[in-house]
Amino acid sequence: MKPSLASLSFLTGATVMAAEMAASRLVTPYFGSSTPVWATLISVVLGGMALGAHFGGRVADRLGRPEPLLVALCAVAAHLALLPFLARLLLPGATSAVLEGEPLPALGRVVLFILATLPPLLVLGGVGPYLLRLGLGGLTSAGSRAGSLSAVSTLGSIVGTLLAAFALLPLLGTARAMALFGLLLGATASWGFPWRWRLAALPVPLVALGLGPLALPRHPLALETAESPYAYVQALQHPDGGRELVFDEGFAVQSLWIPGQPVRQEVFAHYLLVPSMARQAPRAPRVLLLGLGAGTSARGLLETYPGAQVVGVELDPEVVRLARAHFALPDEVEVHVGDARAFLARDTRHYDTIVVDAFRFPYVPFHLTTREFMEEVQAHLAPGGVACFNIGRYRQERAVVDAVAATMAAVFPEVRAADAHNRSNTLLFSGEPGLSARLSERAGTLPQHLQRLARRVTGELRSVRTGEPLTDDRAPVELLTDGILLRTLARGEGPL
């Protein structure tokens, strides 16, 4: 007995949405999970589905029987299971090529992968009109039949979305989740055929289900890797004993730990200066880190200010797990897992220092750049406290820095900026007037390894531009970032 039209409609609807959810995770290790990436992914899926719907209706009018569709769905089942492995074959190096100033090789890899995704999209997009053509029971019932199949397909899409997001992706991972949906699709489509069809449709998804983790990229120095709802996370072990936490393909170091050495690296060490800019001398300061990572800054703060009370908020539970397992995250740090802004909304405490380091190369989360968020941060500062934001730039391209700085200037009495000595980070410090003078005055009280940096930053602190602040309604930080990337590539300035 062949599957019913309703069951096929439900299952293909579920498969489409589950595959789209999984595909977003599939490309994250290579391109991140920003709004532009999501927009591109959705556009590719909808474009393929639209083209499939166009041809699916025509094929249905010509053939008029279910067997060709079922055979095509058997092929799609295997293809879906193979997509994660095709991604690992085609996508590594695509972002690297862009960052090295060679966008054409990257574009070629992306185009090849899009072409590889088109066959299942065409078939799945054609299922709706094909089933509608098969299910028409006469002109008088056409509308009723079309509505029923559409409703069943939509219900399947809802189930597929929720099942993928809340169960299969967290429990099985991206590759195995896609393989499982491919297996279900193949088993259903081949149900009414002889066994040889099942032998053709099911082995590939079954093998992919077993080999799923091999579809993910792995750095040669990886000590442990983890898939999370937010990123592909890798803990790297260097030959000298140092460890780094990186996301996706590792273009930016999120955290590091060098056993036996204090925190002195750019950006991380900048955060250790912030308590010294407060109105009161930093004796056991209360510090909130929004973007804990693996705890580099938290560890440095405890080393620099004995008795400090450090609270860390980290969005990703896998990052916290790796921090405890591989990066000596101190037990004294109070850790909360969740969104930084949501944490502030429910936290009633006040802090001497708040550091916002949610910058994930190359984007800054827009909801952590707006005036409304700045006001929330200011409300959680103790009198005389200081807030510090890490914002991305590229060399002298400061569109995002200027926009965020202008927003901070609309909220805080004083805002000062200092570039890290690299190509991609600017630190924005905000609080009561006199930030530079207080840091200069207290530089000599800091540990020896920080004193030179403190004096350097004192001389580098500069005022920021004022302008229209970013708001929850309009905060185009991703568009500004994309503009920086495109202008840099157009100028041919070499590696980003």
N, C-alpha and C positions, 0 to 999 in steps of 0.2 A: 504494500500500500504506500503510495506516494504521500509526502507531507501535504497538509491542507494549505490553501492559499493564505489563510489567516495566520497559521503557524510560521510560514515563510515570511510573511510581512512583519510579524512581530520579531522574529529572529534577525532578519536583515536590518531592521530599525535599530535593534539593540547592538548589533555588530558594528554598524556605522559609527554610532556615538562612542561605544567603548573603544573602537580603534582610533577615533579622533583623540580621545582622552589619553590613550596610550601613546599615540604619535607625538603629542605635546611633550611627554616625558622622553620619548625617543630622541627628539632633536635637542632637548635641553643640554645634554653634555657638550654639544658642539656649538650651539648658538644662544644658550640661555633661555629664560622664560619671560622675557619682557613683552609688553603689549605689541610692539612691531612683529615679534616672532609669532605671537598668537594670531595676529591679523593675517600674516602671510600664510600660516598653516590653515586657518579657516578658509581663506580665499582659494587655496589650492584644492581643499576638500570640496567646497561648494562648486568650484569650477568643474572639477572632474565629475561630480554628481550631476550637474546640469547637462554636461555633454552626454553622460550616460543615459539620462532621462530622455534626451532628444532621440538618440539612436535606439534606445530600448523600446520605445513605442513603435518605431518603424519596423524593428525586427519582429516584435510581437504580431503586428498586422500581417507580416509575410509568413511567419511560421505557425503561429496560432496553437501551439501545444507546449506543455510544460517541460518536456525532456531537455531541450537545448538550454533552458535557463538553469535547470538543476545541474547539468554538466558544467556550465560556466561557474556556478557557485562552488562546485567541488574544486575547480582550479583556483578560485579565489581563496578558498580555505588554506591551501598550501602556500599561496602567494603571501597572504597576511602573516603566516608563521615565519616566512623568510625575510620579511621586511627589516626586522631588527638586525639581522646579519648583513643585509645589504647596506644598512646605515653604517655599520662598523666598517664595511669595505670602502664606502664612497665618501663619507663625511669627515673622517679625521683629517685634519690639516686644512679644512676649508677656512675656518676662522683664522688659523695661523697664517694662511696665505694673504688674507685681507690685512692682518696686522703687520705683515712684512711688506706691505705696499704692493702686493700682486693680486688684485681682485679678480682677474680673468680666470686663473686656475680655480679659484674658489667658486666662481660662478659656474664653471664647467661641472664641478662636482655636485653642486646643488641642482643644476638642471638634470644631470643624470639620475639623481635620486628622485626628483619629481617625476621624471619619465617612468621610473620603476614603480612609483605609486599609482600611476594612472590606470593600469588594467583593473585592479580591484575596485577603484572608484567608479570606473565606467560601468562595470557589471552591477555593483551595488546601486548605483544611480538609476540603472535601467530596470531594477526589480519592480518599482512602483507601477510604472505604466505597463510593464509586461503582465504583472498580476492583475491589474485592472482590466486589461484586454481579455485575459483568460476568464475573469470572474463576471464579466457582463452577462446578465441573465435576460437581457432584453432592454429595449429603450426605456420602458416604464420604470425599471428598477436600477438603471445605471447610476443615478445620483445616490441612491441608498447604498449600493454596493461600493461605489467609490468612497463614500464617507466612512463606511465600516472599515475598509482596508486602510484608509489614511489614519483613522483613529487607532487601529491596532498597531500600525507602524510607529505612530507617535508614542504610544504607550511603551512599545519595545525600546524606543530611543530613551525614554525616561529611565526605564529599568537598567538599560545598558550603561547609561551615564552614572547612575548612583552605584550600581554594582562595581563598575570599574574604579570609581573615585574612592569609595569607602571600604572596599573589600579586596578586590583582586589586585589592583596596583600596589597597595601597601603590603599585602600578604605574599604575593607571588613575584612582584617586580614587573617591569615593562614587557620584556620579551616573553615571559611565560604567560602573562595575561593575554597578549595578542595571540599566542599559540593556542591558548585555551578557547578563545572565541573562534579561532580558525577551526579547531577540532569540533566544536559544537555545530558550526556552520556546515562543515564537511559531512559530519554524521547525519545531520538532518537532510541535506540535499541528496545524499546517496542512499537514503533509507529505502526507497522503492526500486533501486537498481540491483542487479546481481552483485555478488560479493566482490568481483574484480573491480567494480567502481569504488567500493569502500577501500580496497587495497590501494587504489590510486589516490584517493582523497585524504586518507587518515595518517599514513606513515610520516609525512613531512611535519604536520603539526605535533604528532607524538614525539618525534625526535627533537623538535624545537622546544617542546615543553621540558624535556630533560636537559637540553644544552643551553637553556635561556641565559644564564649568567655570562656565558662566553660571548654574547652579543654586545656586551658593554665594553667601552674602551678602558684600558688599564695602563697607568703610568709604569714604566720600568722600575721605579723606586717605590711603588705602592706597598705599604705595610698592611693596609686594610682599605677596602672600598665599601661604600654603602649607597644604596638608592633611597632617597627620601622623597616626600611629596614635593619638595622644593628644589632639589638639586641632586646631581651625582657627586658624591663627596669622596675625596681620597686623602688618606693620611700617608705622607711620604717619609721615608727614612733615608737620610743621606749617609754616605760612607763615614763622615766625620761625627756621626751621632746626632746631628741636628734633625729636627722633624718639622714638616710643614703641612698645613691643612690647605687644600686647594679644592675649588669647585670646578666641576665639568672638566675641561681640558687643561685647566691650571694656568691661566694667563695672569692671575693675580694671587698672591699668597694671602690667605685670609687670617692665618695664625701661624706662629712658629714657636718652637721651643728648642733652645740649645742648652742641654743640661750643664749646670755649673756656671753659667754666664748670666749676667743681668740683662734685662731688656734695654737695648740701646738702639735698635734699628729705627729708621725713618718711619714716621707716622705713629707706630706703636709708642715710641719714646716721646713724641709730641704730647700724647695724652697724659703722660706722667707729669707734665709741667702745669696742667690746667689747675689743679688745686692750689698751686702757688700764686695764681692770679686772683684768687678770691679776696674779699675784703679782710677776712680774718686769717691769721696765720694757719696753715694747714696742719693742725694737730689732730690726728685720727679723723680725717674727713669722711663724710658720708658720700659715697660715689655711686652713681647709677650708670651702668653701661648698657645702652640700647644697641644691641649687636654684640653679644658676648664672644661669638666665635668659639675657638678652643681655649680662650682664657689668657692670651698673651698679655693684654692690657691689665686684666685683673691681677695676674701674678706680679706684673711690674708695679702696680699701685701698692700692693701689700708689701713689696720689698722696699719701696721708696718712702712710704708713710706707715710705719709700724702702728698697728692698732686701727688702721682704716677699716671702715665698714663698706664692703663692696657688694652691690646687688647687680646681677647680670641678667639681661633678658635676651633670649636667643629664640628665633623663630623655629629653627630646625631641631627636632629631638635627636636626630642622628648625629648632628654636630656636637651636641652635649655628650652623647654617649662616647664618641671618639675622643672628645676632650678629656674625659675621665680615664679612658683606657690608655691613651697614648701621649697626652700632653700635660700631665701632672696638674690638672685643674685643681687649685687649692680647695680643701674642704670648707674653708672659712667663707668662700664666696657663696652668697645666697642666689640660687639659680631659679629662674622662671622660664618656662618654655611657652612661647606665644608671640603674637605681634606686638611690637613696641608701642604702638599707639593705643592698642586695646589695653595693654598693661597700664599705661599712664592714666587711662580713663577710670580705672578702678583702684589705683594705688592712691593712698591718702598721705603718704610721707613726703618730706622735703629733703633735699640733698644739697650738699655744698658744691658738688660737681656733677654735671650730667654730660656724658659723652655719647654722641649719636654716630655710630659707625655701621650703618646698614648698606654702605656702598658696595655693590656687587658689580664688578667690572662688566660693561662700561656704564651701567645705569644706576641711578639712585632712585629708590622707590618714591613715587610722586607724593604719596600721602604722608611722607616724612619730610617734605620740603615746604609745606604750605603754611600760610599765616596761622591758620587754626591750630596746626600742630605746634608751631613756635609758641603760641600763647599757652598751650598745654604744658610745654617744657618750662616756660617761665613760671607758671603757676606752681610747679614742683621744685623750684629752686628756693633754697633758704635765703634769707636776706644777705646780700653780698655774694651770692653764689655765682658760678660761671658755667656756661654751656659751651661745648665744643662740637662742631660738625665736621665730618670728613666728606668732602665733595670732590667729584671727579672732574678733571680737566685734561687737556692734551697740549703740552708745551704752553704756548701763549693763547690758546683757544679757551676762553673763559666764559662762554655763554651761560653754562649751567651754574658756575661759581657766582657770576654776577647776579643771576636771577635769585638764587638762594640767599646770597648776601643781602640783596635789596629787601627780601622778605624778612630776614632777621632784623635788619635796620628799622623796619616798621614796628618792631615789637620790643627790642632790647635797647637800653640806653646807649650802649657802645658796642660796636662790632669791629673786629680787626681780623685781617687775613694774613696768613703766612704760607708760602709754598713749601711743601716738602722738596728735598733735593732729588726729585725724580721728575718724570714727565706726566704724571697722572694724578697727583693729589694736592689739594689745597685745604688747609685747616682754617676754619672760621671760628673765632673765639668771641663770646658775647657775655656781657655782664655790666656791672657798674663802671663808670669811667675810671681810667687809671690802670687798665690791664697791663700795659707794657711796663709802667713804672713799678708796679708791685712785683712783676716777674723779675725785673732787674734787681730790685732790692733784695729779693730772696734767693737769687741764683746761687749765691755762695753757700746756702744752707742745704742745697740738694746734694745727693750722692755725687762723687767725683765724676762718674761716667756721664752724668746729665748736665753738669755745669757748663760745659762748652756749648751744648745744644741750647741751653737756656739763654746764654748770652747772644748766641746767633739769632734765635727767634726774637729776642728783645729788639735787635736791630732791624729785623725783617718785617715786623708787624706793621701793617699799613691800613689806612682807612679804606672803606669799601664804597662802591657807588650806591646811590639811592635810586629807586625806580618803582615801577608797579609791582606790588608783591604777588607771589603765587598764592592761589587759593584752592580750596577743595573743589571748587567749580571749574577752575582753569589753572592747570599746572603742567604745561607742555614740556616737562624735563626730558622725556624720551625723544621728542621732536628736536629739541635743542642738541641733545647728544648725537642723534643721527646726522644733524647738520654739521657738527664738528667732524665726524668720521668722513662724511662725503667730501667736505672741503679739503680735508687733509689728503684723502686719496686723489682728489682731482689735482692737487698741487704736486703730487708725486714726490712727497718729502721723505719717502722711505718708510722704515718700520714705524708702527705706532707705539 
